[in-house]
Amino acid sequence: MKNIISTKDTVIIGLMLFALFFGAGNLVFPAMMGQSAGSELWFANFGFLITGVGLPLLAVIAFSFSGKQDLLSLASRVHPVFGYVYTTVLYLTIGPLFAMPRTGSVSYEIAIKPFVGEQSNTWVLLLFSILFFSITLLFSLNPSKMIDIVGKWLTPLLIFFIAILSIFALLNPMGNFQEPVTSYQSHAFFNGFQEGYLTMDTLAAFVFGIIVINAIKERGATSKKQLMLVGFKATIISAIILALIYTIITYIGASSVEKLGHLNNGGEVLAKVSNHYFGTFGGIMLGIIVLLACLTTSIGLMTSCSSFLNKLVPSISYKTFAVLLAIVSTLLANVGLNELIQISVPVLTMLYPLAIAMIFLTFLHPLFKGKRKVYGFSLALTFAVSLIEGLASSKLKLTYVTDLIAYVDDAYREILPLYDIGLGWIVPAILGALIGLIWPVSKQNSKNITAN
């Protein structure tokens, strides 16, 4: 007899998924985008919601649809070597190299830094980082309890604190919307679309999808149809909350310019907005919001990354990897928030198009019967564009290499539609899929042309 998953369990899983996604970048980037977009905030917000909400949750559903157990098996549909390389790079990106240290840096910048002097800043950051990732490690060593801890306790508290700030900001706006900055005057939607990359949520969705599927199975799901149905309901719950909060934070950022002017980052925007409405209490309240948001994300990332690395290298235990990730994240968190963001942008520019292409190919998999050439050509041409775009946006300055990148970048700008707005990979991705679809198959290789 099929087990029926209760509405209560579905809601808890949906809240857990929201809490896992809603972390560091989800706070600071919409606020800064709102300041830049000004009167064009609704177009920018719509673009942000596509990459910040739609794509991540679509990735979770795609994972359920694929029937695969993990990202490695899903990515291996392209090729086994690609599967290992892409999965490892993705886990390191959303784990110890970028996303995890950023959770600690954002927490410090907003919750601690406003209350300490600049002279003691370095030591306080170090001590805070050690404490923050020690707590993350403590929760991550008991991953079986994560659903209950995050879904039942941390998430409701997080929503409660955000609701308080939102109500005051909506009932008593700080000012009128101002003119958008130059880049948002004509391409607000596409700028918002790319801002969503910085949350890393679409990449993380391939990881969090495993947690969601396992949570649904633990509640009694036995069939793919049931996994899809409960997963869809949970993602809808998460999507509604995420979209509402992103929109409100974008609105707060846009309405703050008249009073505060254009600030340096979203953390500063939120800190000064909270201070405007609540004074010192506002800073404390915002600090609690940030700590809860970043801590839940950090726990999810450490749990997922440690599990993957343990599977990749079984001779090293899950707990050992968790400790190593905590140490690396602590060290990198002390590099500084601005530096981490600057370094991550080129990497995300390279990885995101591959992730998006893989999501849609997963849904189309039955139509082209899993033909490997479709995956191979589509992702190869996608990467040929995203690689150059990522390198061009980096600070890489090497003789000859830099000149070659600039030459190819200019050529792409001339011949590829949408390249100027960061979407030049779309046409090559479609073209590659079509080439793979019509590519002739020899009888000798007919047994190896499809991926399960």
N, C-alpha and C positions, 0 to 999 in steps of 0.2 A: 504493500500500500504506500502511495506517495505521501511523504511528509509535507504538511502545509506550513509554510513559514509565516509567522504572525506579522501583523502590521507593525507591532512594536519592534520586533527584531529588524524589520526592513528599515524603519526610521532610525534605529541605532546605527545600522550599517551606513545609511545615508549621511548621518551626522559625523560618523567617523571619517568617511571619504571627504567631506567638507573640511574637517579639521586637518587632515593630512595635506590637502591642497593649499589651504589658507595659511601661508607662512610668511616668511620675511618679505619677499618681493611683492607679495599680494597686498601688503600694506603701503609700501613706499612708492611703487611705480604708478598706481592709479592717481595718487595725490599729486605727484609731479606732473603726470600727463594732464590732469585737470588744469593746473596752473598754465601749462604751455598752450593747451587747446583753447582756453577762454570761452568765448561765445560759440566755438565749434565743438564744445565738449561732447555733445550727443553723438556726432559722427565718430569722433575719436573713441568714445566709450563703446560704440557698437563694434568697431574694429577690434578693440581690446577684448570684448566679450567673446568674439569668435575664437581667438587664440588663447585667451585666458580661462574660458569656461567651455565653449563648444568643443574644441579639439581635444582637450584633456579628457572630457567625459566621453567623447566619441571613441577615444582610444581605449578606455575601460570597457565599453560595449564591444568594440572590435576584438578585444582580448577574449571576452566571453564567447563571441561569435566564432572565433578561430578554433576553440576547443583545446588550445595548447596549454601546457602546464606552466610555462615560463617564457620570458622574453627570448632566451637563447634558442629554444625550439621554434619560436615564431620567426625570428630573424634568420634562422638556418634555412627557411624556405627559399631564401635568395641563394645562399651557398653556405656550407658549413663553416668555411673560413670567415666569411662575412659575418656569420652569426656570432662567432666568438669575439671578433674584433669590435664589431659595433656594440654588442652587449657590454663588453668590458669597458669600452670608452664611455658609454652612456652611464653605467653605474659609477664610474670614477667622477664623471662630470656632476651628476646630481648628488654624489656622495662627498668624499673627503676633499676633493679638489676645489669645488665651487659652492654648491648649494648648502652643504652642512656648515662650513665656516661662515657663510653669509648669515645663517640663522643666528649665530653667536654675535657677529658684528652688528647686525641690525638691532638685536636686543640691547646691546651695550650702548649704541649710538642714541637710542631713544629712551631707554629705561634708566640708564646709569649716568651717562656722560653729562647731562644737564645739571646733575647734582654734585659733581666732583670738579675740583680745580684742574686747570690744564697742566699744572706742574706734576700732579700725581697721576695723570691720564694713562701713561704707559703701564705702570705697575697695577693700577686698578683694572685695566683691560685684561692684563694677564691673569690676575686672580679671578676676575669674573668669568673668563673663558674656561678656566680650570673647573670652576664650580658648575657652570652651565653644562659642559659636556660630561661632567661626572654624573649629574642628574640624568642626562640623556642616556648615559651608559647604564645607570641603575635600572631605569625602566626597560631598556632594550635587552637586558639580561633575562627578563621575564616576558618574552614576546606574546605568550599565550594570554596574558592579562591585558594586552594592549587594547583590545576591542572595548572591554568594559571601562577601562580607565579613561580612554579618549572619548568614546561615544557617550558615556553616562555622566561624566564629571567635567572634564576640561572643556568640551565643546559648548555645553550650555552656559558655563561661566564666560567663555569667550564671546558668545553671541550677546549675552546680557550687557557686558561692558561696552561693546561696540554700539549697541542700541542706545545707550545713554548719550554717548557723544553724537550720534546721528540725529537723535530727536532734537537736541539743542541746536545743532547746525541747520537743520531743516526749518525749525520754527523761527529761528532768528539768524538769517544769513549774515555773514560778515560784510558783504558788499555785492555790487553788481558784477556780472561777467565782463571781462575786459577783452580787448582785441587779441586774437591768437598770435603766437610768435610766428615768424616767417614760414617755417617748415610746416606748420599746421594750417596755414591760410588756404592752401589749395589741395593738400593731401592729408586732411585730418583723419579720415578713415584708415588709410594705409599706414600712417604713423602709429595710430592706435593698434593696428594689426601687429606691427613689429614690436611694439612695447610689450605685447603679450608674450613674446618670446622670452623676455627677461625673467618671467616668473618661473621658467623651466618646467611648468606643470605638464605640458604634453609629453616631455621626456619622462617625467616622474610617473605619469599615468601608466606607462608600460610596467612600472615596478609596483605601484599601488594597486594595479589591477589584480595582481596575484593575491594581495592581502584581502581584497574584496571578495574574490572568488572563493578563497579558502574560508572566509567568514561565512559566506552563504552555504558552503558545503557543511560547515560545522553546525549550522542551524537545521540541516536535514535535507538540503537539495540533492537530488539523485540523478536528474536528467539535464541535458544541455538546454532544453526549452525552459526549464525552471530556473536555471542559472541566468539565462538571458532575461527572463521576466523580472526576477527579483533584482538583478543587476541594473536593469533599466529603471525600475522604480527608485532604487537607491540613488542612481545618478541624477534623476529628475529632482529629488529632494536636495541633493548637493548643489545642482545647477541653479536652482531658484535662490538659495541662500547666497551663493557666490555672486550671482548677477546683481542681486539687490545691494549687497555690500560694496561691490566694485563701483556700481553706479553712484552710490551715496558718497564714497570716498572721492571719486572723480568730481562730483558736484562740490564737495567741500574744498577741494583744491582750486577749482575754477572760481568759487566765490571768495576766496581768501586773497586774491591778488590786489584788489583795490585797497585793502587794509594793510597787508604785509609786504606787497611787492613780489617780484619774482625771486624765489629762494634757490638754494643750491641743490637740495635733494628732497625727496618726499618725506624722509624722516624729520627734517627740520620743519617742513610744512605742518605735519601732524602735531609736532611738539608745540609749535607756536599757536596753532588753532586751539589745542587743548588748554594752553595757558590763557588764551583770550577768553574762553568760556568759563573755565573753572579755576584759574590761578594755579597755585602749587598743587592743589588737589587734582587738577587736570593732568599735570605731569605724572603724578602717581598713578592715576587711572589709566593713562595711555601706556605707562610702563607695564602695568599688569596685562593689558591687551596684547602688547608686543611679546612679552615673555610667554604667555600662553600660546599665542599663534606660532611663534618660532620653536618653542619646545615641542609641541605636538608634531610639527613637521620634522624636526631633528630626530625625534624618536622613530618616526616612520622610515626615514631615510637610513638611519643606522641599522635598524632591524632588517630592512630589505637588502642593503648592501652587504652586511655581514653574512646573511644567508646565501647570497649569490657567490661571494668569494669563498665561503666554506664548501659550496658545491663544486666550484672550479678547482679548489685545492683542498680536498678532503683531509689531507694530513694535518692541516691547521684547523683548530676548532673554531666554532662560531664565536665563543667568548673571547678567544685570542684576537680574532679579526675585529670584534667590537671594541676591544681595548685599543688596538692599533688605530682604528678610525677616530676614536675619541682623542688620541694624542695628536694625530695629524691635523684634525679639525681645529684643535686648540691652538696649535702653532700657526696655522694659516689664518685663523680669525684675527690674529694680532697684526696681520699685514695691513688691515684697514678696509673699510667698506667700499670706498671709492675705487681703490686699487683692484679689489676683487671683481667689482662690476666691470671695470674697463678690460680686465683680462678675459672675463667670461663672454663678452659680446661676440668676438670673432668665432669662438668655439661654438656658441649657440647658433650663430648664423650658418655654420657648416652643418650642424646636426639636425636642426629643426626641419628643414625641407625633406631630409631623408625620413624623419619620423612621420611627417604628414603624408608623404607618398606611401609609406608602408601601411598607414591606417586605411587609406582608400583601396590599396591593392588587397588588403585583407578582406574587405567587404566584397570586392570583385573576384576574389579567388575562385569561387565556384563557376563563374562565368567563363573564365579562360582556363578552367580545369587545372589550376595550379602550375601552369607551364613556367619553368624556371627562367626561360629567356625573357618573359614579360617582366618579372621582378628584376632580373639582371640588367637589362638595357635601361629600364625606367630609372632605377636607382643610380646606375652609372652616370647617365646624362644629368640627373639631378645633382649629383655630387660634383660633377665637372663645373657646374655653375656655382653652387653654394661654397665650394672650396675657394674659388677666386674671390667671391664676394666677401667671404670671411677673412681671407688674407689681406684684401684691400682695405678692410676696416680696422685691421690691427696696426700696431706700431712697428711691425717688422721692417727693418731697414738694412737689407743686405745687398751689396753690389750685385748687379746683374739680375738677381732674383726679384728685387723690388721693381726694377724696370720691366721685367717680363710680366709680372703680376699687373702692373699698371697698363701695359699694352693690351693684355687679354681683357682686363676690366673695361677698357675703352671700347674694344671690339664688341664685347657683350652688350655694352650700353647702346651701341649703334644697331645691332641686329636683333636683339631679344626683346620682345614685348614685355612690359611691366618691370624691366630690370631696374629702372630708376627708382621704383618704389619698393624694391626688395623682393619682388615676386618673379624674377626672371627665370626661375627654375621650373615654373609651372608648364610652359610649352614643351621644353625638353623632356620633362617627366612623362607627359602624355605621348609625345613622339616616340620616346623609348619604349613605352608599353605597346604601342602599335607595331613598332619594328619587331619586338619580341613575339608578338602575336602572329605575325605573318612569316617569321623566320622559318625556313624549311628545316625539317627534322630528318636526319638520315636514319635508316633502319637500324644501323649499328648502335645508335645512341637513344633509340626510342624508349628504352626502359628507364632512362635517367632524366627525362625531360620535365617531369612533374615533381612538385613538392607537396607533401601531405598537409 
